[in-house]
Amino acid sequence: MLKPYPADLHIHTCLSPCADEEMNPANILNMAKLMGTKIIGICDHNSAKNVSSVQEAAKHYDITVIPGMEVESAEEAHLLVFFEDLKTMMKWQDYVYGHLPLRKNNPKLFGKQQIVDKDSNVTGEEDLMLISAISATAGEISQKVFDMGGMLVPAHIDRKSYSLLGQLGFIPEGLKINALEISRNISEKEARSKFGISDDYCLIISSDAHRLREMVFQKTFLYIKEPNFFEIKKAFEALEGRRVVIKD
Amino acid sequence: MTLLELKEKLELKLLTSKMDDNRQVDGGYASDLLSWVMAHARENQIWVTIQSHQNVIAVASLLGLAGVIVAEGVEVDASTINKAEEENIPIFATNKSIFEICGILYNLLLGSRGKC
């Protein structure tokens, strides 16, 4: 039996320098619960250090947390990546950290990068500057993610800053993409016609929430059997009846 | 060259409410990749770009750049201008292309040094 699961696959935590400090596991999960969101993706900039805490905290909720990251390619395009489990996600993080410039964050200019535990206590700060491109291109990232069994979703492609279309103007041929994300500022129909996106590409809308109040846009529904990575992947590929429905 | 001379000679529009007219500009840098600029631009340079995201200001402030010229008539978001005010980074607008601005700037900054 397929059921519609409200999903928001792009949510930042307080680890992202540009996100509010209020974006801790308790607040994010309570807001998701309030909105009826059943699947959330935690996607911080170039790091996944808060994913495990949100996953742990989610054990007390009827909400599934998919490990994710918003990685910045050498072209400065933001790409969401998702993996089946935390272990693979942390392996991916090693790859990203190995390709980040060794520059320290300046919290005054870019914002704090807080690491939290499952009870939302701040346990530390990430020193490395996460707001930066890694030295791998979108093509290299897509291949690596594919090889590791992950999913790649170019983020907010309708935005002029930090998006694949904004930076390159086109979707490079051969890029292994599972879906494309559009921002909440545009409808699916508008996005498809404005950017010439064929029906071969699955579109999702996520909140890209950096603040709690930005989580109130619940537009993407995944018709799947169970809330897990593989079912979501099938929905993106429209396999076995699984599908993505956007309600504007 | 000072910021005031730069503004007048390049016919730039100042988007922030104020600037230090006498601030020295030692050189220029042009790129639209923020990470690239972060790695290669130098203090007291003026940065020419078509990017207008507020992180442009954070990068300029981090490096101690003299200012930012947003070229080609690109509109600059209010959030970017606010951040520029906070960080005291003058942000200029021009309809000229990056190529034109850099050409004029290069002659102004390096052409005046003469040959020895």
Chai-1 contact restraints between the chains, C-beta under 6 A:
chainA,res_idxA,chainB,res_idxB,connection_type,confidence,min_distance_angstrom,max_distance_angstrom,comment,restraint_id
A,E76,B,L33,contact,1.0,0.0,6.0,A-B,restraint_1
A,N106,B,L62,contact,1.0,0.0,6.0,A-B,restraint_2
A,L109,B,A58,contact,1.0,0.0,6.0,A-B,restraint_3
A,L109,B,S61,contact,1.0,0.0,6.0,A-B,restraint_4
A,L109,B,L62,contact,1.0,0.0,6.0,A-B,restraint_5
A,F110,B,A58,contact,1.0,0.0,6.0,A-B,restraint_6
A,S132,B,S35,contact,1.0,0.0,6.0,A-B,restraint_7
A,A133,B,S35,contact,1.0,0.0,6.0,A-B,restraint_8
A,S161,B,H53,contact,1.0,0.0,6.0,A-B,restraint_9
